[in-house]
Amino acid sequence: MSLHSARTSITSRIPVPQDDVG
């Protein structure tokens, strides 16, 4: 789940809707 890792980095900086969770 490398995509989740990359998304986590962005989420940390900018609040984004977690539509891809689980």
mmCIF file of the N, C-alpha and C atoms, coordinates in Angstrom:
data_MODEL
# 
_entry.id   MODEL 
# 
loop_
_atom_site.group_PDB 
_atom_site.id 
_atom_site.type_symbol 
_atom_site.label_atom_id 
_atom_site.label_alt_id 
_atom_site.label_comp_id 
_atom_site.label_asym_id 
_atom_site.label_entity_id 
_atom_site.label_seq_id 
_atom_site.pdbx_PDB_ins_code 
_atom_site.Cartn_x 
_atom_site.Cartn_y 
_atom_site.Cartn_z 
_atom_site.occupancy 
_atom_site.B_iso_or_equiv 
_atom_site.pdbx_formal_charge 
_atom_site.auth_seq_id 
_atom_site.auth_comp_id 
_atom_site.auth_asym_id 
_atom_site.auth_atom_id 
_atom_site.pdbx_PDB_model_num 
ATOM 1  N N  . MET A 1 1  ? 0.842   -1.212 0.000  1.00 0.00 ? 1  MET A N  1 
ATOM 2  C CA . MET A 1 1  ? 0.000   0.000  0.000  1.00 0.00 ? 1  MET A CA 1 
ATOM 3  C C  . MET A 1 1  ? 0.867   1.248  0.000  1.00 0.00 ? 1  MET A C  1 
ATOM 4  N N  . SER A 1 2  ? 1.682   1.362  -1.012 1.00 0.00 ? 2  SER A N  1 
ATOM 5  C CA . SER A 1 2  ? 2.582   2.516  -1.117 1.00 0.00 ? 2  SER A CA 1 
ATOM 6  C C  . SER A 1 2  ? 1.775   3.788  -1.383 1.00 0.00 ? 2  SER A C  1 
ATOM 7  N N  . LEU A 1 3  ? 0.654   3.631  -2.058 1.00 0.00 ? 3  LEU A N  1 
ATOM 8  C CA . LEU A 1 3  ? -0.179  4.784  -2.377 1.00 0.00 ? 3  LEU A CA 1 
ATOM 9  C C  . LEU A 1 3  ? -0.645  5.459  -1.095 1.00 0.00 ? 3  LEU A C  1 
ATOM 10 N N  . HIS A 1 4  ? -1.031  4.648  -0.121 1.00 0.00 ? 4  HIS A N  1 
ATOM 11 C CA . HIS A 1 4  ? -1.499  5.194  1.151  1.00 0.00 ? 4  HIS A CA 1 
ATOM 12 C C  . HIS A 1 4  ? -0.388  5.999  1.819  1.00 0.00 ? 4  HIS A C  1 
ATOM 13 N N  . SER A 1 5  ? 0.821   5.489  1.709  1.00 0.00 ? 5  SER A N  1 
ATOM 14 C CA . SER A 1 5  ? 1.969   6.163  2.326  1.00 0.00 ? 5  SER A CA 1 
ATOM 15 C C  . SER A 1 5  ? 2.159   7.541  1.701  1.00 0.00 ? 5  SER A C  1 
ATOM 16 N N  . ALA A 1 6  ? 2.091   7.589  0.384  1.00 0.00 ? 6  ALA A N  1 
ATOM 17 C CA . ALA A 1 6  ? 2.279   8.848  -0.326 1.00 0.00 ? 6  ALA A CA 1 
ATOM 18 C C  . ALA A 1 6  ? 1.146   9.812  0.020  1.00 0.00 ? 6  ALA A C  1 
ATOM 19 N N  . ARG A 1 7  ? -0.055  9.270  0.115  1.00 0.00 ? 7  ARG A N  1 
ATOM 20 C CA . ARG A 1 7  ? -1.198  10.119 0.405  1.00 0.00 ? 7  ARG A CA 1 
ATOM 21 C C  . ARG A 1 7  ? -1.110  10.670 1.833  1.00 0.00 ? 7  ARG A C  1 
ATOM 22 N N  . THR A 1 8  ? -0.603  9.866  2.728  1.00 0.00 ? 8  THR A N  1 
ATOM 23 C CA . THR A 1 8  ? -0.469  10.285 4.125  1.00 0.00 ? 8  THR A CA 1 
ATOM 24 C C  . THR A 1 8  ? 0.417   11.517 4.227  1.00 0.00 ? 8  THR A C  1 
ATOM 25 N N  . SER A 1 9  ? 1.454   11.552 3.420  1.00 0.00 ? 9  SER A N  1 
ATOM 26 C CA . SER A 1 9  ? 2.378   12.686 3.440  1.00 0.00 ? 9  SER A CA 1 
ATOM 27 C C  . SER A 1 9  ? 1.642   13.961 3.039  1.00 0.00 ? 9  SER A C  1 
ATOM 28 N N  . ILE A 1 10 ? 0.837   13.854 2.000  1.00 0.00 ? 10 ILE A N  1 
ATOM 29 C CA . ILE A 1 10 ? 0.092   15.011 1.514  1.00 0.00 ? 10 ILE A CA 1 
ATOM 30 C C  . ILE A 1 10 ? -0.968  15.422 2.532  1.00 0.00 ? 10 ILE A C  1 
ATOM 31 N N  . THR A 1 11 ? -1.637  14.431 3.077  1.00 0.00 ? 11 THR A N  1 
ATOM 32 C CA . THR A 1 11 ? -2.687  14.702 4.060  1.00 0.00 ? 11 THR A CA 1 
ATOM 33 C C  . THR A 1 11 ? -2.123  15.438 5.259  1.00 0.00 ? 11 THR A C  1 
ATOM 34 N N  . SER A 1 12 ? -0.888  15.126 5.576  1.00 0.00 ? 12 SER A N  1 
ATOM 35 C CA . SER A 1 12 ? -0.248  15.755 6.728  1.00 0.00 ? 12 SER A CA 1 
ATOM 36 C C  . SER A 1 12 ? -0.086  17.255 6.485  1.00 0.00 ? 12 SER A C  1 
ATOM 37 N N  . ARG A 1 13 ? 0.154   17.617 5.215  1.00 0.00 ? 13 ARG A N  1 
ATOM 38 C CA . ARG A 1 13 ? 0.362   19.028 4.882  1.00 0.00 ? 13 ARG A CA 1 
ATOM 39 C C  . ARG A 1 13 ? -0.956  19.701 4.523  1.00 0.00 ? 13 ARG A C  1 
ATOM 40 N N  . ILE A 1 14 ? -1.746  19.058 3.689  1.00 0.00 ? 14 ILE A N  1 
ATOM 41 C CA . ILE A 1 14 ? -3.017  19.640 3.283  1.00 0.00 ? 14 ILE A CA 1 
ATOM 42 C C  . ILE A 1 14 ? -4.163  18.673 3.581  1.00 0.00 ? 14 ILE A C  1 
ATOM 43 N N  . PRO A 1 15 ? -5.204  19.162 4.231  1.00 0.00 ? 15 PRO A N  1 
ATOM 44 C CA . PRO A 1 15 ? -6.361  18.341 4.570  1.00 0.00 ? 15 PRO A CA 1 
ATOM 45 C C  . PRO A 1 15 ? -7.125  17.876 3.331  1.00 0.00 ? 15 PRO A C  1 
ATOM 46 N N  . VAL A 1 16 ? -7.109  16.579 3.090  1.00 0.00 ? 16 VAL A N  1 
ATOM 47 C CA . VAL A 1 16 ? -7.803  16.035 1.923  1.00 0.00 ? 16 VAL A CA 1 
ATOM 48 C C  . VAL A 1 16 ? -8.800  14.969 2.353  1.00 0.00 ? 16 VAL A C  1 
ATOM 49 N N  . PRO A 1 17 ? -9.915  14.875 1.681  1.00 0.00 ? 17 PRO A N  1 
ATOM 50 C CA . PRO A 1 17 ? -10.949 13.882 1.996  1.00 0.00 ? 17 PRO A CA 1 
ATOM 51 C C  . PRO A 1 17 ? -10.409 12.473 1.847  1.00 0.00 ? 17 PRO A C  1 
ATOM 52 N N  . GLN A 1 18 ? -10.440 11.710 2.938  1.00 0.00 ? 18 GLN A N  1 
ATOM 53 C CA . GLN A 1 18 ? -9.935  10.336 2.894  1.00 0.00 ? 18 GLN A CA 1 
ATOM 54 C C  . GLN A 1 18 ? -10.962 9.433  2.220  1.00 0.00 ? 18 GLN A C  1 
ATOM 55 N N  . ASP A 1 19 ? -11.022 9.514  0.901  1.00 0.00 ? 19 ASP A N  1 
ATOM 56 C CA . ASP A 1 19 ? -11.980 8.692  0.163  1.00 0.00 ? 19 ASP A CA 1 
ATOM 57 C C  . ASP A 1 19 ? -11.396 7.309  -0.100 1.00 0.00 ? 19 ASP A C  1 
ATOM 58 N N  . ASP A 1 20 ? -10.064 7.209  0.042  1.00 0.00 ? 20 ASP A N  1 
ATOM 59 C CA . ASP A 1 20 ? -9.394  5.931  -0.199 1.00 0.00 ? 20 ASP A CA 1 
ATOM 60 C C  . ASP A 1 20 ? -8.854  5.378  1.114  1.00 0.00 ? 20 ASP A C  1 
ATOM 61 N N  . VAL A 1 21 ? -9.771  4.991  1.993  1.00 0.00 ? 21 VAL A N  1 
ATOM 62 C CA . VAL A 1 21 ? -9.350  4.479  3.300  1.00 0.00 ? 21 VAL A CA 1 
ATOM 63 C C  . VAL A 1 21 ? -9.737  3.011  3.438  1.00 0.00 ? 21 VAL A C  1 
ATOM 64 N N  . GLY A 1 22 ? -8.952  2.256  4.197  1.00 0.00 ? 22 GLY A N  1 
ATOM 65 C CA . GLY A 1 22 ? -9.251  0.852  4.385  1.00 0.00 ? 22 GLY A CA 1 
ATOM 66 C C  . GLY A 1 22 ? -8.482  0.018  3.400  1.00 0.00 ? 22 GLY A C  1 
# 
